[in-house]
């Protein structure tokens, strides 16, 4: 996993230490830093995460580990919740609660899709992720920082309610990478009233992706069974 040293310093004060010294401490603690790449004045750690440490598959998890190893204060990001009352709700039906015990979505209207700010583009690039637009990039930011997969759909392309279900045998969907996928019942999908719109926790459909012409979105955050995702 890639960990930019500059991003790490936002949560734990190691800015006065050499990146190599922090990397050595992590390796001794069991999170092996296999390589340090220099990019634009930053040091990018390539960390090998063992199967028993999924808590470290995100920036905050690594920051907590560094905090414990070096006895440095961990400072989590300050989050602000909007104070406005949610007036518009989308209908969500979960048909397989074993594979998806919780699914949440929020409608956001009149958004402006465009290039991401410089700080976000830089974070994406240093994580090895191509910047797409401000909406897509913020979903990836949530994944990299919090370890929580999120997704955004073009709301105007969704027909009816959101349904979390197993795929039908032989069902097809073109994913955002332009490839047509043949689905089977072992795969969990997010669907609307007519069609699948995403492979749960994996990739969205081309038809409902957020583009420059998108004006309204559904922002998704859910818990999907990790074994199901791995099989898909």
C-alpha positions as CSV (number, residue, x, y, z in Angstrom):
1,X,0.0,0.0,0.0
2,X,1.2,3.5,-0.9
3,X,1.5,6.0,2.0
4,X,2.7,9.5,1.2
5,X,4.8,10.8,4.1
6,X,3.4,14.3,3.7
7,X,-0.1,13.0,4.1
8,X,0.9,11.0,7.1
9,X,2.1,14.1,8.9
10,X,-1.4,15.6,8.8
11,X,-2.4,13.0,11.5
12,X,0.8,12.5,13.5
13,X,3.6,15.0,14.0
14,X,6.6,13.3,12.4
15,X,7.4,16.2,10.1
16,X,10.8,16.8,11.9
17,X,11.8,13.2,11.5
18,X,13.4,11.6,8.4
19,X,11.0,9.5,6.4
20,X,13.6,6.6,6.5
21,X,13.6,6.6,10.3
22,X,9.8,6.4,10.4
23,X,9.9,3.6,7.9
24,X,12.4,1.6,10.0
25,X,10.1,1.9,13.0
26,X,7.1,0.6,11.0
27,X,9.1,-2.3,9.7
28,X,10.3,-3.3,13.2
29,X,6.6,-3.1,14.3
30,X,5.6,-5.6,11.6
31,X,4.5,-3.3,8.8
32,X,7.3,-3.8,6.4
33,X,8.2,-0.8,4.2
34,X,9.5,-2.6,1.2
35,X,10.4,0.6,-0.7
36,X,10.5,4.4,-0.4
37,X,10.0,6.3,-3.6
38,X,10.8,10.0,-3.9
39,X,8.1,12.0,-5.8
40,X,8.0,15.8,-6.0
41,X,9.9,16.3,-2.7
42,X,7.7,13.7,-0.9
43,X,8.6,10.2,0.3
44,X,6.1,7.5,-0.7
45,X,6.2,4.4,1.5
46,X,5.2,1.1,-0.2
47,X,4.0,-0.9,2.8
48,X,3.3,-4.6,2.8
49,X,0.1,-5.1,4.9
50,X,-0.3,-8.6,6.3
51,X,-3.7,-10.3,6.4
52,X,-4.1,-9.9,10.1
53,X,-3.8,-6.0,9.9
54,X,-6.7,-4.9,7.7
55,X,-7.0,-1.9,10.1
56,X,-3.9,-0.5,8.4
57,X,-5.3,-0.5,4.9
58,X,-5.8,3.3,5.1
59,X,-4.0,6.4,6.0
60,X,-5.6,6.7,9.5
61,X,-4.7,3.1,10.4
62,X,-1.1,3.7,9.5
63,X,-1.1,7.0,11.3
64,X,-2.3,5.3,14.5
65,X,0.4,2.7,14.2
66,X,3.1,5.4,13.8
67,X,1.6,7.2,16.8
68,X,1.9,4.0,18.9
69,X,5.4,3.1,17.7
70,X,6.9,6.6,18.2
71,X,4.7,7.7,21.2
72,X,3.5,10.7,19.2
73,X,0.0,12.2,19.5
74,X,-2.5,11.0,16.9
75,X,-4.8,13.8,15.6
76,X,-7.8,12.5,13.7
77,X,-9.4,14.7,11.0
78,X,-12.1,17.1,12.2
79,X,-15.4,16.2,10.6
80,X,-18.3,18.5,10.2
81,X,-21.9,17.3,9.6
82,X,-24.3,19.5,7.7
83,X,-26.9,21.0,9.9
84,X,-29.7,21.1,7.3
85,X,-32.5,18.6,7.6
86,X,-32.6,15.9,4.9
87,X,-35.9,16.5,3.1
88,X,-35.4,14.1,0.2
89,X,-34.8,10.4,0.7
90,X,-34.2,7.6,-1.8
91,X,-35.9,4.2,-1.4
92,X,-33.4,1.5,-0.7
93,X,-34.2,-2.3,-0.6
94,X,-31.6,-4.8,0.7
95,X,-32.5,-8.3,-0.5
96,X,-29.5,-10.1,0.9
97,X,-28.6,-8.8,4.3
98,X,-26.0,-11.4,4.8
99,X,-23.9,-9.9,2.0
100,X,-24.9,-6.3,2.8
101,X,-26.1,-5.7,6.4
102,X,-26.1,-1.9,5.9
103,X,-26.4,0.4,2.9
104,X,-26.8,4.1,3.0
105,X,-27.2,6.7,0.3
106,X,-27.8,10.4,0.1
107,X,-29.1,12.5,-2.8
108,X,-27.1,15.6,-3.6
109,X,-28.6,18.0,-6.1
110,X,-27.2,20.9,-8.2
111,X,-23.6,19.8,-7.9
112,X,-20.9,21.1,-10.1
113,X,-18.6,18.4,-11.5
114,X,-15.2,19.7,-12.5
115,X,-11.5,19.3,-11.9
116,X,-10.4,18.6,-8.4
117,X,-8.4,21.2,-6.4
118,X,-4.7,20.9,-6.5
119,X,-4.3,19.4,-3.0
120,X,-6.7,16.6,-3.9
121,X,-5.1,15.9,-7.3
122,X,-1.7,15.7,-5.6
123,X,-3.0,13.2,-3.0
124,X,-4.6,11.0,-5.8
125,X,-1.4,11.0,-7.8
126,X,0.8,10.2,-4.9
127,X,-1.5,7.2,-4.1
128,X,-1.0,6.1,-7.7
129,X,-4.6,7.0,-8.6
130,X,-5.5,9.1,-11.7
131,X,-7.5,12.2,-10.9
132,X,-10.9,12.0,-12.7
133,X,-13.1,14.8,-11.3
134,X,-13.9,16.3,-8.0
135,X,-16.8,13.9,-7.2
136,X,-14.9,10.7,-8.2
137,X,-11.8,11.9,-6.5
138,X,-13.5,12.5,-3.2
139,X,-14.9,9.0,-3.1
140,X,-11.3,7.7,-3.6
141,X,-10.1,10.1,-0.9
142,X,-12.6,8.6,1.6
143,X,-11.3,5.1,0.7
144,X,-7.6,6.1,1.1
145,X,-8.1,8.1,4.3
146,X,-10.8,6.2,6.2
147,X,-10.7,2.7,4.5
148,X,-14.4,3.1,3.7
149,X,-15.4,2.3,0.1
150,X,-17.9,4.9,-1.3
151,X,-19.4,5.4,-4.8
152,X,-21.3,8.2,-6.6
153,X,-24.0,7.5,-9.1
154,X,-25.6,9.9,-11.6
155,X,-29.0,10.2,-9.9
156,X,-30.8,11.1,-13.1
157,X,-29.7,7.8,-14.7
158,X,-31.2,5.7,-11.8
159,X,-34.7,4.3,-12.5
160,X,-36.8,3.9,-9.3
161,X,-35.3,2.7,-6.1
162,X,-31.9,1.3,-5.2
163,X,-31.9,-2.5,-4.8
164,X,-29.0,-4.5,-3.3
165,X,-29.3,-8.0,-4.6
166,X,-27.5,-11.0,-6.1
167,X,-27.0,-10.8,-9.9
168,X,-29.3,-12.8,-12.2
169,X,-27.7,-15.6,-14.2
170,X,-26.4,-14.2,-17.5
171,X,-27.2,-10.6,-16.6
172,X,-24.8,-8.2,-18.3
173,X,-23.4,-4.8,-17.4
174,X,-20.8,-2.5,-18.9
175,X,-18.5,-1.2,-16.1
176,X,-16.8,2.2,-16.0
177,X,-13.7,0.8,-17.6
178,X,-15.7,0.1,-20.8
179,X,-15.7,-3.7,-20.4
180,X,-18.9,-5.7,-20.7
181,X,-19.3,-8.1,-17.8
182,X,-21.4,-11.3,-17.6
183,X,-22.7,-11.6,-14.1
184,X,-23.8,-14.6,-12.0
185,X,-25.7,-15.2,-8.8
186,X,-22.5,-15.3,-6.7
187,X,-22.0,-11.6,-7.4
188,X,-23.7,-8.9,-5.3
189,X,-24.9,-6.0,-7.3
190,X,-26.4,-2.6,-6.8
191,X,-29.4,-2.3,-9.1
192,X,-32.3,0.1,-9.9
193,X,-35.7,-1.0,-11.0
194,X,-34.4,-2.1,-14.4
195,X,-30.8,-3.0,-14.3
196,X,-27.6,-3.5,-12.3
197,X,-25.7,-0.2,-11.8
198,X,-22.7,-1.5,-9.9
199,X,-20.8,-4.5,-8.8
200,X,-21.0,-4.0,-5.0
201,X,-17.7,-2.8,-3.6
202,X,-15.9,-3.3,-6.9
203,X,-16.9,-1.0,-9.7
204,X,-19.8,1.0,-11.0
205,X,-21.5,0.9,-14.4
206,X,-20.6,3.0,-17.4
207,X,-24.2,4.1,-17.7
208,X,-24.5,5.7,-14.3
209,X,-21.0,7.1,-13.9
210,X,-20.5,10.7,-12.9
211,X,-19.4,12.9,-15.8
212,X,-19.1,16.6,-16.6
213,X,-22.8,16.8,-17.4
214,X,-24.0,15.3,-14.1
215,X,-26.1,17.6,-12.0
216,X,-27.4,15.3,-9.3
217,X,-25.8,12.4,-7.6
218,X,-26.4,9.6,-5.1
219,X,-23.5,9.2,-2.7
220,X,-23.2,5.6,-1.5
221,X,-21.6,4.2,1.6
222,X,-22.2,0.6,2.6
223,X,-20.8,-2.5,4.2
224,X,-20.4,-5.4,1.9
225,X,-19.3,-8.9,2.9
226,X,-15.5,-9.0,2.1
227,X,-15.5,-12.6,1.0
228,X,-18.2,-11.9,-1.6
229,X,-16.2,-8.9,-2.9
230,X,-13.1,-11.0,-3.2
231,X,-14.9,-13.7,-5.1
232,X,-16.4,-11.1,-7.5
